[in-house]
Amino acid sequence: MRLVRQLSTYLLLAIGAVLALDTAISIRSHLTLFEADLRHDEISIGEALRPPIERAWASGGEAGARELVQAMNRRENGIRVGLVTDPDLATGEVVQQRYESQGEPRFHTLMPLGVGSPPAAIEISEPLESERPYMFQRVRGTLLTAAGTIAACALIMGFVGQRVVGQPIQALVAQARRIGAGDFSPPPHVGGRHEISQLARELNAMAQSLAAASHRVASESAARIATLEQLRHADRLTTVGKLASGLAHELGTPLNVVSARAAMIAEREIEEPDDVRYSARIIGEQSERMVRIVRQLLDFARRQTGEKRQVELAGLARTSVEILKSLARKQGVELAVESAGEIRVRADASQLQQVLTNVVVNAIQASDRGSQVSIRIGAGEVGDNDAMGRHAGRYAVLAVADRGRGIAEDEIAAVFDPFFTRKPLGEGTGLGLSVAYGIVQEHGGWIDVESALGQGSCFRIWLPCEAA
């Protein structure tokens, strides 16, 4: 897991830095001790050699002292002893320092003697060739220790990190993905009292809250949908009631024809076989006409399951006009359908027919006798999205226009409000246009109105277009 790897990397880098710093301090400390030992050893050698050299100087002069020093050089391994004279040695202080001799680092000590003029001193020098191997050995040992420590820490941190961080985080990520997909199933258990377990508890609480909210929203949505369906069905039945009186007159004519022909056959007023067959054919045609009228009304009134498919608007408009023809004839209003071509939309045909019927019924009731209600089917373009949520694109437009009394300007904004009506009590529920607007809005469209008092109204139904 990336987080565990990042934490392990940072921790190992920190451990490596600490070990490197410790190694540097340790090497510096050991080199200081190494030099201190050299200083102490050379002073000890000088103090041990000073008495015999002073005696040799006293007995044999400078030559005797140098002869003794040369003999000492032959006996000592790596340490060189010499005799130097220098006026600066009159201070009697021991001088110790590093220097290079033929590219070889050495450390030397000048131990003043109490003889000679100018003052003489014993020079003791020792090579520093063992210093570098010592340093390399310390560095190598420290690096091996550091590598072992880092490897052990990496294994421990990888195992512990995966158990403490990796697995809980993976479980929380999987739970977050399930929540994003709408699955609020029981969450995984993450024990402990650290921050990850606290995050897990908060995520579990959030999942429980979301599950409760989801159930609440689902139930409320189901109740809202059921209420809307009941409202639409009630509005449909109200429209059926308005159509009933017109249909009674529409059914009266074929019923009279059927009754008269049946009576003529029963009373033997028609006895010729050809005449009987003709009357029977008329009775059958009129019966089919009545069945068709009743079926249209029943189909319109029946509660139907919504299913969106391609709907050709001109055919839908003609079907609606056929249903409303008797109501329009009773009101003395003519219905006309005009189409700019075959225009299709993806919609629920039953719901769309209810929308058109509601709007046309309002137009019929608002019209004067002898006037016309026209239904025009065309297309329109919307260039840009607007603040009302109307999206740019091509739309089908069903325009229902009448030449009735019109709507006052201050009432236009309220015509789609539930229960708003200007009809006398008992003649309207004020739900028709509200239901129609809700259906159109669910189909991704809207309804707008143009009206003026005394000049009539035009309701335009906008629906997203779908090519045929």
N, C-alpha and C positions, 0 to 999 in steps of 0.2 A: 504494500500500500504506500502511496506517495508520502503521506504524512509521516508514517513510521520511518520511511527511508530518510526523509528530510530531518526529522528529529535525531535519528541515529547519526547522520552525517555531521550535523552541527555539534552533537555531543562528542563524537570521535575527533572532530577538529579541535574542540576545546581541550580534550584529553591530550591530543598530540602537542598542542601549543604549551600546555602545562609541563609535559614531559620534556619538550625541547628546552624550555626555560630552566627547568630543574637540571638538565644535563649541562647547559652552559654555565650555570652557577656552580655546579659540582666540579666541572673541569677547571674553571677559574680558581676555585678554592684549592683543588689538589695541586695545581701549578704553583699557587702561592706557597702551599706547604712544601712542595718540592724545592722551591728556591730557598725557603727558610732553612730547610735541612742542609742545602749546599752551603749556605752562609755559615751555619753553625759548625758543619764538618770542617770547612777550610780554616775557620778561626781556631778550632780545636787542634788541627794539624799544625798551624802556625805557632800556637803557643807551645806545642810539644817540641817543635824544631828550634825555637828561638834560643833556649839555653845552650844546646851543643854548638850551634853556629856562632853564638857570641864567644864561647870558649875557644872555638877554632880561630876566630878573628883575633882574639887576645893573644893566642900563642903563635899563630902563623900569619897573622895579618889578613889582608883581604884575599890574598892568593890562597891561603889555607882554608878560609871560609868558602871560597868558590869551589875548591877541590872537594870539600865535604858535600856541598850542594849537588855537584855533578854525580857524586856517588849515590846520593839519595834518589836522583832522577832515574838511575839505572835500576834501583830496587822498587820504585813505585810504578804501578800499572795504570796509565791513563792520566795520572795526576803529575803535572810538571811543577818542579820547584826551582825557582831562580833567585838570584841576588841582584838587586838594583840599588843604585845610589841616585838620590834626587834631593835638591835643596828643599823642595816642597814638603818633604817628609819630616821636616823639623817639628811639625805640630805634634807628632807622635800618635796621630789618629789612624785607626785601621780603615783602609779604603777597599770597598767591594763593588764590582760592577760587571756588566756583560760586555762582550766585545767579539768582533769577528777576526779570525785568524785564518787566512787562506781559504775563505768561504766557509770556515767551520765555526759555529757558535760556541763560545767558551765563557766560563765565569771565573774571574780571578779575584784574589784577595792580596792586598799589600799589608804585611804585618811589620811595623817599624822595629828596628833593632836599636839597642842602646850603644852602638859603636859606630865608628867611621865618621869621616868628614869629607864631603857632605854626608849627611845621615844616610844609612843603608836600611834596606827593608827586604824581608823575604817575600817573594812573589809566588803565590800558589794559584795555579790555574787548572781547571777541570773541564773536559768537553761536556756539552749539553746534548749529546747524541741520544741519550736515553730518554730525553724529555718528549720528543715527538712520538716514538713508539708507545710511550706511556699514554700520551694524549689520544692516539688512535685506538689503543686498547680500551680506554675508558669510553670513547665515543661508540665503538663497536658494541661494547657490552650494554651501553645505555640504549642504543638503537634496537638491539635484540630484545631487551626488556620492554621497550616501548611497543615494538611490533607485537609481542606476545600479549601485552596488556590490552592494546587496541583490538586484537583479534578476539580475545576473551570478552571484552566489553561489547564488541559488535554482535557476537553470538547471543550474549545475555540480553542486550537491548532488542535484538531482532525477535527473540522468543517472547520476552516480556511485552515488547511493544505490540506485537501481533495479538497477544492475549488481552492486554489491557486497553489498547487503542484500536488496532486494526479490525478485529472481529466486531467489537461494539459499533464502530463507525460504519462498517459494511452493513450491519443489521439496520442501523438508523437510515442509511441511504436507501436500502431496499424498502423500508417502511415509508420513507418520504415519497418514493416512486409509486408505491401502492396508493398512498393518499392522493397523489396527483392524478392517478387513474380512477379515483372514486372508490377505492377499496379501503374500508375502515375496519378490516378484520383485526382480531386481537393482536396487539403489538408484541415484539420480542421482549424478554426480560433482561435488563442490564443491571447487574448488582453493583454494590459499592456506594461510596459517598463522594466520589470525585465529580468533576465537572461534566464528564461524559454521561454518567448515570443521571445527573441532574437534568442534562439536555434530553435524555431519553424519557424521563418522567414528564417533562414539559411537552415533548412531542406526543407522548401517549395521551396526555390530558387534552392536547389540541385535537388529536384524532377522535377522541370520544366526543368532544364538543362539536366537531364537524359532522360526525355521524348523526348526532342528535339533530343538528341544524338541517342536515340533508333529509332526514326522515320528516322533519317538520315542514320543510319546503316542498317535499314530494306530496305529502298529504294535503297541504294548502293548495298546491298546483292542481292536484286531482280534484279537490273540491271546487276550485275556480273553474276548471274546464267543464266539470259537470254542471255548474251553475250557468256557464255560458251556453252550453248545449241546451239546457232547459229553457233559457231565455230565448234562444233562437227558435227552438221548436214552438214555444208559446207565440212568438211573433209570426211564425209560419201559419199556425192555426188561426191567428187573428186575421191574417190575409185570406185564408180559406173562407172564414166567415164572411168577409167582404165580398168574396167571389160567389158565395152560395146563391144570393138572390139573382145575380146575372145568369148563373148556370141553370137555375130553375126555369128561367125564360128560354135559355138555349136548349134545354131538354124538352120543353113543352112542344115545340114544333114537330120534332121527330116522333114524340109520343102520340101526338094527335094523328099523324100519318099512319103509324103502326096500328093504332086503335081503330081508325076508320077502315083500313084495308082488311084487318082481321074481322071486323063486323060484317063487311061486305061478303067475305068468303063464308062466314058462319051463317048468314041469312040467305045464302045462295043467290045473292044478287049477281055474282060472277060465277058462271058455270062453264064457260068455255075453258078448255085446258090451257090455251095460250094466255088467256087473261088471268087465270089462277096463278100460273107460273110467273107472270109479270108482277102481280101483287105480292107474291111470296118474295121475289127478288127485291122489291121496294122495301118490304118489311125487314129483310136481311140487311140491306144497306143502311136503313135508318137505325137498326139495332147496333150495327158496328159503329155508326157515328156516335150514338149515345155511350157505348162502351169506351170509345176513344176519349170522349170528353170526361167521363168519370175517372178513367185511368190516369189522365193528365192531372186531374185534381188530387187523386190519391197519391200519385208519385210525388207531387209537390208537398203534400201534407205529411208524408211518412218521414219519420226520423231515420237518417241514413248515416252510415259510417264514412267519415271523411277519407277520400283517396284522391291524391293529386295526379292528374294525367293531362295530356294535351287536349285543349278545348278550343274548338273553332267558334269564334265569337258571333259571327253572323248567324250560324245555325242556332246557337244558344238564344240569341235575341229573338229569332222567329218563333222558337218554341215558347218563350215567355209571352210573346204577343198572342200566340194561339190560346194560351191559358187565360190571358187578360182580355180577350176580345169581347166576351160577353159583358164584363164589367164596363169596358169602354163604351160599348153600344148602349148600355143602360144609361150612362152619363152623357151620351150624345157626343162622344169624343172619338176622333179617328186616330189609329195607331199606324205609324209608318216606320219602316226599317231601311236605312241607307248604309251601304258598306263600301269601303274603298278597296276591297279585295279580301283575300283569305288571310286573316290574321289569327294567329294562335297564341295561347298563353298556357302555362302549366298551372293548373288550378283544380280545385274540387268543383266539379260541374254543378252539383246540387247546391253547394253554398253560394257559388257565383250566380246561379239562377235566383236564389233567394235575394241576393243583393239587388239584382236588376229588377226583380219583381217589386221589391219594397220601394225603389226609387220611382219606377213607372206608376205604381199605384198612387204615390203621393202626387205625381204629375197629373194623373187623371183627375184626382179629387180637387186639385188646384185649378183645373182648366174650366173654361166656360163651354157651354154647349155650342157645337158647330166648329170648335177649334181642333187643332191637331197636336198630338204629342209625337215627336220624332226621336228615333233612336239611331244615332250615327256612330258607325264603327270606323275608327281610323288609327293612326299611329302618331306619336309625338316624341320629341327628343328633349332630354334634360341635360344641359351643358355641364353644370357643376353641382357638387354636393352643396346642400344648404343647411341652415341651422335647424330646420325642422326634420332632419334625418332623411331627406329625399336624395337618393343617389343618382349620379349621372348615368345616362344610358338611354336605350330605346324602350319606349313604353307603348302598350296598346291603350287606346282611349275609347271608352263608351260614353258618349254624350247624350243625355236625356234632356230634351228641351221642351218647354211648354209655353203657351201664351196666356198663362193665368194671371192671377192677381199679384204675383211676385212676393218677395220677402223684404221687410224693412232692413236697412243697413245695420241697425243696432241688434237685429235678431240673427243675422247670418252666422255669427260666431257661436251661437247656441243651438243651431239646428241639429247638431250631432250629439248633444247632451241627452243622456237617458231621461225619459219621461217629459221631454220638452215637446209641446204640441200647441197649435193654435186652433185645433178643431174643437167643436162643442163636446161637453162631457158625455162619455159613452160612445163616441165615434172614433176614438183613437187612443192608443196607449202611450204614444211618444217614444216607442222603442225601435220602430222600423229603421230609421236612419242611423241610430246608434249601433244597432246590430250590424247593419250593412257596413258601416265604417270599420267596426272591429274585424269583420271577415276580410275586408280588403286590406287592412293593415297587416293581418296575419299572412297574406299572400305577397307582402313586400310592396304594396301600393298605397294609394290614398285617394280621397274624394275631395274635390274642391267645388265651389259654388260661385256662380255669377247670377245676380238677381237685382231687379229694380222694381219698385212698386208700380203696378199697372202695366208692366212690360213682360212679365213672365220670368222664368228661372231656367238655368242650365246647370245640371249636375254632371260633372265629368269624373268618371271612374278611371283611374290610372293603374295599370297592371304591368309588371315587367314582361317584355315581349319574349316569345320563344319562336324561332324559325320553324316553319312548317316542314 
